[in-house]
Amino acid sequence: RRHDRDKRVPRDRITSLAEVLDTKSEVPDPSQNLDLVVERMAGAALMDRLMSLLGDDEREVLLCRYVEEMSVREIGGLMNRTEKAIESLLTRAKRRVREAILDRP
């Protein structure tokens, strides 16, 4: 079982989604489009805040599915859970993010 935990997404990637997203997209030059830079920074800060509201498993499943683009089957193997359990976890995590977005000021 310890071997399965070693394959999980590193905790620093789970707690800093903004950093992960920044590495996947090109950062605009602030001298050319300051509005875009500010918008991306605000979006990254919001994503970090939303992810901080989730439990470890919820963060991990969302990152695996949408950042790492893993299949439900692959995530199940990584987390040592059935595909049905992963689907349920994804649904709960997305619901919590949706609710947090609707409740934010």
N, C-alpha and C positions, 0 to 999 in steps of 0.2 A: 504494500500500500504506500509506503514511503516513496517508492519509485514513481508512482502516479503523481504525487504532489510535486516532484521535481520537474515534471513536464508542464506544470501550470504556468500561466502568464506571470512574469515577475511582478511582485507587488508594486514596484516603482512605476510600472506601466499602468497598473490599475488605478493608482491614486493621481496620476498626472495625465489625464486624457488629452489635455490641451497640447502637451509636449508631443504626444503620439500623433495627433492630428497635424501639428505644425510640420512634422517630418515628412508627412505624406503630401503636403501641398506646398507650392512655392510661396514664400513670403514676399509680398509686394514691397517695392522700394518706397519708403516713406516720403522721399522728396518728390515722387511722381503722383502718389495718390494717398494722402494722409487719411481721408475718410475711409478708404478700404482697410487700411492698417488698423484704425480704431475699431471698425466694425468686426474684423476678425479677432482682435484681442477681446472684445466684449463677448463674442460668441464662444471663444475658448474659455473665458472665465465662467460663463454660464454653464458650459458643459462640465467643467470641473466641479462647480457647485452642485449640479444635478447628480453627478456620479458620486459625490461625497454623501449623498442622502441614501445611497443604496448599500446593501450588505455586500460582503466580499464575493459571494457566489453570483449575485446579480450583476455586479460590475464585471466579473470575469466572463460571464456568459455573453453580456452585451459586447465587450471588447473582442472576444473570440469571434462572434458572429459578424459584427459590423466593421471592425477595424482589421482584424486578421482574415476576415472573409472565410471562416471555416464553416463547414456544413454542420448540421445538427448531429449527424452521426459522429463526425470528428470530435466535436465538443463533448459528446457523451463519452467517447473513449478517453479523452483527456481528463474529464472530471469524474470518471468511473460511475456514470449514471446512464439510465436508459434514455432513448431518444424522446420518449413521452415525457420523462422528467425534465429534460432539457427544454422541450417545447413549453412546458408549464412554467419553468423558471424564466424563460424569455418573455412569456406573456405577462407574468407578474412584474418583471423588471420594467418592461415597456409601459405598463399601466402606472407604476410608481413615477416614472419620468414624466409621463403625460399629466398626471395629477399635480406634480410639482410645478410644471410649466403653467398650468391653468391657475394655480394658487399664487404664483409669484407676483410681487407688486409691479 
